[in-house]
Amino acid sequence: MTRVEVRRREDLERALKKFKTKIKKEGIIEELKKREFYEKPSQRRRKRQEAARRRELRRRKEAE
């Protein structure tokens, strides 16, 4: 469970910003988006292979 300590006289906007950054660092938002829809194992595998292929192309392009 994510907790944010709110100091005395701290405005809501500041506390909300702290909360959002903490959740982003913990990776909760990415996990939520990933679990939003069911993804078949074959689709997951294909997506990982595509990402690896893009990373490799980018790495080769930067090395030139």
Backbone as numpy.savetxt, mean C-alpha at the origin, in Angstrom:
# Nx Ny Nz CAx CAy CAz Cx Cy Cz
-4.57 -3.41 15.98 -5.41 -2.23 15.98 -4.52 -0.99 15.98
-4.79 -0.10 15.08 -4.02 1.12 14.96 -4.56 2.18 15.92
-3.65 2.78 16.64 -4.05 3.84 17.57 -3.23 5.09 17.30
-3.89 6.22 17.50 -3.22 7.51 17.35 -3.47 8.30 18.61
-2.41 8.72 19.24 -2.54 9.53 20.44 -2.80 10.98 20.02
-3.90 11.52 20.49 -4.27 12.90 20.17 -3.94 13.76 21.39
-3.12 14.74 21.18 -2.73 15.63 22.27 -3.84 16.62 22.59
-3.69 17.21 23.73 -4.66 18.20 24.14 -4.62 19.40 23.19
-5.78 19.88 22.84 -5.95 21.03 21.95 -5.42 20.79 20.53
-5.26 19.54 20.15 -4.83 19.23 18.79 -6.08 19.14 17.92
-6.06 19.81 16.78 -7.25 19.83 15.95 -7.47 18.48 15.25
-8.69 18.29 14.81 -9.11 17.05 14.19 -8.35 16.76 12.90
-8.09 17.80 12.13 -7.39 17.63 10.85 -6.00 17.01 11.06
-5.31 17.50 12.07 -3.97 17.01 12.38 -4.02 15.53 12.83
-4.99 15.21 13.68 -5.14 13.84 14.16 -5.48 12.89 13.02
-6.34 13.34 12.11 -6.72 12.53 10.96 -5.52 12.28 10.05
-4.69 13.30 9.87 -3.49 13.16 9.05 -2.53 12.13 9.67
-2.38 12.19 10.99 -1.54 11.22 11.69 -2.06 9.80 11.48
-3.37 9.66 11.61 -4.01 8.35 11.44 -3.77 7.80 10.04
-3.99 8.63 9.04 -3.82 8.19 7.65 -2.38 7.77 7.37
-1.41 8.54 7.85 -0.02 8.19 7.60 0.36 6.90 8.32
-0.16 6.70 9.51 0.14 5.49 10.26 -0.42 4.26 9.55
-1.65 4.37 9.06 -2.29 3.26 8.34 -1.52 2.97 7.05
-1.07 4.01 6.37 -0.34 3.82 5.13 0.99 3.10 5.38
1.69 3.48 6.45 2.95 2.84 6.80 2.76 1.37 7.14
1.66 1.04 7.81 1.40 -0.33 8.21 0.91 -1.19 7.05
0.57 -0.58 5.92 0.15 -1.33 4.74 -1.29 -1.81 4.79
-2.09 -1.21 5.62 -3.48 -1.64 5.77 -4.30 -1.31 4.53
-4.05 -0.16 3.95 -4.83 0.26 2.78 -4.56 -0.66 1.59
-3.30 -1.02 1.37 -2.97 -1.93 0.27 -3.63 -3.28 0.48
-3.60 -3.75 1.72 -4.21 -5.03 2.05 -5.72 -4.99 1.79
-6.36 -3.89 2.16 -7.80 -3.74 1.92 -8.12 -3.79 0.43
-7.35 -3.06 -0.35 -7.58 -3.04 -1.79 -7.36 -4.41 -2.40
-6.36 -5.13 -1.89 -6.05 -6.45 -2.41 -7.18 -7.43 -2.10
-7.80 -7.29 -0.94 -8.86 -8.22 -0.53 -10.26 -7.78 -0.94
-10.37 -6.67 -1.63 -11.68 -6.15 -1.99 -12.44 -7.13 -2.89
-11.74 -7.75 -3.84 -12.34 -8.70 -4.75 -11.51 -9.97 -4.73
-12.17 -11.10 -4.92 -11.45 -12.37 -4.95 -10.63 -12.45 -6.24
-9.43 -12.89 -6.09 -8.53 -13.03 -7.23 -8.06 -14.47 -7.28
-8.30 -15.11 -8.40 -7.90 -16.51 -8.53 -6.38 -16.62 -8.44
-5.88 -17.76 -7.96 -4.43 -17.94 -7.86 -3.71 -17.76 -9.20
-4.34 -18.19 -10.27 -3.71 -18.04 -11.59 -3.61 -16.55 -11.96
-4.60 -15.76 -11.60 -4.55 -14.33 -11.87 -3.46 -13.66 -11.05
-3.34 -14.09 -9.78 -2.30 -13.54 -8.91 -0.91 -13.84 -9.48
-0.74 -15.08 -9.93 0.54 -15.49 -10.50 0.86 -14.67 -11.75
-0.13 -14.51 -12.61 0.07 -13.75 -13.85 0.43 -12.30 -13.54
-0.24 -11.72 -12.53 0.02 -10.34 -12.16 1.45 -10.19 -11.62
1.89 -11.14 -10.80 3.26 -11.09 -10.27 4.29 -11.23 -11.38
4.01 -12.11 -12.36 4.93 -12.28 -13.48 5.03 -11.01 -14.32
3.89 -10.37 -14.55 3.88 -9.11 -15.31 4.67 -8.03 -14.59
4.49 -7.95 -13.27 5.22 -6.94 -12.49 6.71 -7.22 -12.54
7.11 -8.48 -12.46 8.52 -8.83 -12.54 9.08 -8.48 -13.91
8.30 -8.71 -14.95 8.74 -8.40 -16.31 8.94 -6.89 -16.46
8.00 -6.09 -15.93 8.14 -4.64 -16.01 9.35 -4.14 -15.24
9.57 -4.71 -14.04 10.75 -4.33 -13.25 12.03 -4.63 -14.00
12.08 -5.80 -14.63 13.28 -6.21 -15.38 13.52 -5.27 -16.56
12.46 -4.93 -17.29 12.61 -4.02 -18.42 13.08 -2.65 -17.95
12.52 -2.17 -16.85 12.92 -0.88 -16.31 14.38 -0.91 -15.87
14.78 -2.02 -15.24 16.17 -2.15 -14.77 17.14 -2.16 -15.96
16.78 -2.89 -17.01 17.63 -2.94 -18.21 17.73 -1.58 -18.90
16.59 -0.87 -18.94 16.56 0.44 -19.58 17.44 1.43 -18.82
17.43 1.38 -17.49 18.24 2.27 -16.69 19.72 1.93 -16.80
20.05 0.66 -17.06 21.44 0.23 -17.14 22.09 0.70 -18.44
21.30 0.98 -19.45 21.86 1.40 -20.75 22.50 2.74 -20.72
